[in-house]
């Protein structure tokens, strides 16, 4: 169904796929996947390190060519992928949410991370490399990450990583086809409903101060619009604000 390259170990699956794009004499097929048992330098958002025990979790990257999507619309891909991962996880566990912009949470703990890297050609996206790390069978975490959790820690079950991989890839591609056929806002409501702490007032931190606010909207650019308890609306780009856990 999908061309999956399986690696025992690599620096990072995103790096491997990007290097393959540069070095390959033939165009790679859309939907190609690179999966690894272990990454020596797995990356999260903004250079964060992604911790994963050898052979325990899902570490993979997927290639798409969304050339009809303009650069200023690229956040729709983040919505699409996060909804796909969350959707598969909801088939296994309850209380799955998307923490803006695209971390996947179970209750107040992080179960998956997504790193999307787009290469632009003019004002459009030439190709998109989607990197996903999903904590599957790992039973303990050694890093300083404050709140990791795995499927096995939640349910006590050992999961078939290959089955999860195929289900997530299939779900991503299904939503991708939907995106290409429909309007760019086709995921807006589902994304907002799936957001972590989407109802009520919660504590946030920006500019070295804490404040309580509720989520009003997510702009097409991906900016988060919050309303404070005093009724003031504030708009934030990624990394300008954080949720206080």
C-alpha positions as CSV (number, residue, x, y, z in Angstrom):
1,X,0.0,0.0,0.0
2,X,2.7,2.5,1.1
3,X,6.4,2.3,0.4
4,X,7.9,1.9,3.9
5,X,11.7,2.0,4.4
6,X,12.5,0.3,7.7
7,X,15.8,1.2,9.4
8,X,17.4,-0.3,12.4
9,X,18.9,3.0,13.4
10,X,19.3,6.5,12.0
11,X,20.2,10.0,13.1
12,X,16.6,11.1,12.5
13,X,13.9,9.8,10.1
14,X,13.2,13.4,9.0
15,X,16.8,13.9,8.1
16,X,17.0,10.5,6.3
17,X,14.0,11.3,4.2
18,X,15.2,14.8,3.4
19,X,18.6,13.5,2.3
20,X,16.9,10.9,0.2
21,X,15.0,13.6,-1.6
22,X,18.2,15.4,-2.4
23,X,20.2,12.3,-3.5
24,X,17.6,10.3,-5.3
25,X,17.8,10.3,-9.1
26,X,14.1,9.5,-9.4
27,X,11.3,11.4,-7.7
28,X,10.2,9.7,-4.6
29,X,6.6,8.5,-4.4
30,X,4.1,10.5,-2.4
31,X,3.2,8.7,0.8
32,X,6.7,7.2,1.2
33,X,7.5,6.4,4.9
34,X,10.8,6.0,6.7
35,X,10.5,4.1,10.0
36,X,13.3,3.5,12.5
37,X,13.7,1.4,15.7
38,X,16.1,4.0,17.1
39,X,17.1,7.6,16.4
40,X,20.5,8.9,17.7
41,X,19.4,12.5,17.4
42,X,15.6,12.5,17.2
43,X,14.2,16.0,17.1
44,X,11.1,17.7,18.4
45,X,9.9,21.2,17.9
46,X,12.4,24.1,17.9
47,X,15.4,21.8,18.4
48,X,14.1,19.8,21.4
49,X,15.4,16.3,21.7
50,X,12.9,13.4,21.4
51,X,13.6,10.6,23.8
52,X,12.8,7.1,22.8
53,X,14.0,3.7,24.0
54,X,15.4,1.4,21.3
55,X,12.7,-0.7,19.6
56,X,9.9,0.4,21.9
57,X,8.1,3.2,20.1
58,X,7.1,4.5,16.7
59,X,9.6,6.8,15.0
60,X,8.7,7.6,11.4
61,X,8.5,10.2,8.8
62,X,6.1,10.5,5.8
63,X,6.5,12.4,2.5
64,X,3.8,14.4,0.8
65,X,3.8,16.8,-2.1
66,X,1.1,19.3,-1.3
67,X,2.0,21.7,-4.1
68,X,-1.4,23.3,-4.3
69,X,-1.1,24.6,-0.7
70,X,0.4,28.0,-0.3
71,X,3.1,28.7,2.3
72,X,0.8,31.0,4.3
73,X,-1.7,28.1,4.6
74,X,0.8,25.5,5.8
75,X,-0.7,25.2,9.3
76,X,-3.6,23.2,7.8
77,X,-1.1,20.3,7.4
78,X,-0.3,20.5,11.1
79,X,-4.1,20.2,11.9
80,X,-4.4,17.3,9.5
81,X,-1.6,15.3,10.9
82,X,-2.5,15.9,14.6
83,X,-6.1,14.9,13.9
84,X,-4.9,11.7,12.2
85,X,-2.6,10.7,15.1
86,X,-5.2,11.6,17.7
87,X,-7.9,9.7,15.8
88,X,-6.0,6.5,15.8
89,X,-5.1,6.8,19.5
90,X,-8.8,7.4,20.3
91,X,-9.4,3.9,19.0
92,X,-7.2,2.6,21.8
93,X,-7.6,5.1,24.7
94,X,-9.9,7.8,25.9
95,X,-9.0,11.4,26.9
96,X,-6.8,12.1,23.9
97,X,-6.3,15.8,23.0
98,X,-4.2,18.0,20.7
99,X,-2.1,20.5,22.7
100,X,-1.6,23.5,20.4
101,X,-0.1,23.5,18.0
102,X,0.4,19.7,17.5
103,X,1.5,17.8,20.5
104,X,-0.7,14.8,21.3
105,X,-1.8,14.5,24.9
106,X,-3.4,11.8,27.0
107,X,-5.0,13.8,29.9
108,X,-2.1,16.0,31.1
109,X,0.7,13.9,29.7
110,X,2.4,13.9,26.3
111,X,2.1,10.7,24.3
112,X,3.2,11.9,20.8
113,X,5.1,14.7,19.1
114,X,4.9,15.9,15.5
115,X,7.6,17.8,13.6
116,X,6.6,19.0,10.1
117,X,9.2,20.4,7.8
118,X,8.1,22.1,4.6
119,X,10.3,23.0,1.6
120,X,8.9,26.0,-0.4
121,X,9.0,26.7,-4.1
122,X,8.0,30.3,-4.6
123,X,4.8,30.8,-2.6
124,X,3.8,27.2,-2.5
125,X,4.9,24.1,-0.7
126,X,7.2,21.9,-2.8
127,X,7.3,19.0,-0.4
128,X,6.3,18.2,3.2
129,X,8.2,15.8,5.6
130,X,6.1,14.8,8.5
131,X,8.0,13.4,11.5
132,X,6.1,11.6,14.2
133,X,7.2,10.1,17.5
134,X,4.6,8.1,19.4
135,X,5.4,6.5,22.8
136,X,4.1,3.0,22.5
137,X,5.7,0.3,24.7
138,X,8.3,2.3,26.7
139,X,7.7,1.8,30.4
140,X,9.9,4.5,31.9
141,X,11.4,7.8,30.7
142,X,14.9,9.1,31.8
143,X,14.9,12.6,30.3
144,X,14.0,15.8,31.9
145,X,10.8,16.0,29.9
146,X,8.1,16.8,32.5
147,X,5.2,14.6,31.4
148,X,5.8,11.8,28.9
149,X,3.5,8.8,28.9
150,X,3.2,5.7,26.6
151,X,0.3,3.5,25.5
152,X,1.6,0.7,27.6
153,X,1.8,2.8,30.7
154,X,-1.8,3.8,30.2
155,X,-3.3,0.4,29.4
156,X,-0.8,-2.2,30.6
157,X,-0.9,-3.8,27.1
158,X,2.0,-4.4,24.7
159,X,1.2,-3.0,21.2
160,X,2.1,-4.0,17.7
161,X,4.1,-1.0,16.5
162,X,3.7,-2.1,12.8
163,X,0.0,-2.2,13.1
164,X,-0.1,1.3,14.6
165,X,2.3,2.6,12.0
166,X,0.1,1.4,9.1
167,X,-3.1,2.7,10.7
168,X,-1.6,6.2,11.3
169,X,-0.1,6.4,7.8
170,X,-3.4,5.4,6.3
171,X,-5.3,7.9,8.4
172,X,-2.9,10.7,7.4
173,X,-3.3,9.9,3.7
174,X,-7.1,9.7,4.0
175,X,-7.3,13.1,5.5
176,X,-4.8,14.4,3.0
177,X,-7.0,13.3,0.1
178,X,-10.0,15.0,1.9
179,X,-7.9,18.2,2.2
180,X,-7.1,18.2,-1.5
181,X,-10.7,17.7,-2.4
182,X,-12.4,20.1,0.0
183,X,-11.8,23.6,1.4
184,X,-8.8,24.4,3.5
185,X,-10.9,25.0,6.5
186,X,-12.4,21.5,6.4
187,X,-10.6,20.5,9.7
188,X,-11.2,23.7,11.6
189,X,-14.0,22.5,13.9
190,X,-12.6,19.1,14.5
191,X,-9.3,20.6,15.5
192,X,-10.8,23.2,17.8
193,X,-12.9,20.5,19.5
194,X,-9.9,18.2,20.0
195,X,-7.7,20.9,21.6
196,X,-6.3,20.3,25.0
197,X,-8.2,22.6,27.5
198,X,-10.4,24.0,24.8
199,X,-13.1,24.8,27.3
200,X,-13.0,27.3,30.2
201,X,-10.2,29.4,31.6
202,X,-6.7,27.9,32.2
203,X,-3.3,29.2,33.2
204,X,-0.9,30.4,30.5
205,X,2.5,32.0,30.6
206,X,3.9,34.7,28.3
207,X,6.5,37.4,28.7
208,X,7.5,36.0,32.1
209,X,4.0,36.4,33.6
210,X,1.2,33.9,34.2
211,X,-2.4,34.7,33.3
212,X,-5.7,32.9,32.9
213,X,-7.4,32.8,29.6
214,X,-9.7,30.7,27.4
215,X,-9.1,29.7,23.8
216,X,-11.1,31.8,21.3
217,X,-9.8,30.7,18.0
218,X,-6.9,29.3,16.0
219,X,-6.1,31.5,13.0
220,X,-5.3,30.0,9.5
221,X,-1.7,31.0,10.2
222,X,-1.7,28.8,13.3
223,X,-1.7,31.7,15.7
224,X,-3.5,31.1,19.0
225,X,-6.2,33.6,20.1
226,X,-6.8,33.8,23.8
227,X,-9.3,35.8,25.9
228,X,-8.2,36.8,29.3
229,X,-10.5,36.9,32.4
230,X,-10.7,40.7,31.9
231,X,-12.1,40.2,28.4
232,X,-8.9,41.2,26.5
233,X,-8.0,39.2,23.4
234,X,-4.4,38.3,22.8
235,X,-2.8,36.6,19.8
236,X,0.3,34.4,20.0
237,X,2.6,32.6,17.6
238,X,4.1,29.3,18.5
239,X,6.6,29.5,21.4
240,X,5.3,33.0,22.4
241,X,3.0,31.4,25.0
242,X,2.9,28.2,26.9
243,X,0.3,26.3,28.8
244,X,1.1,26.0,32.5
245,X,0.7,22.3,33.3
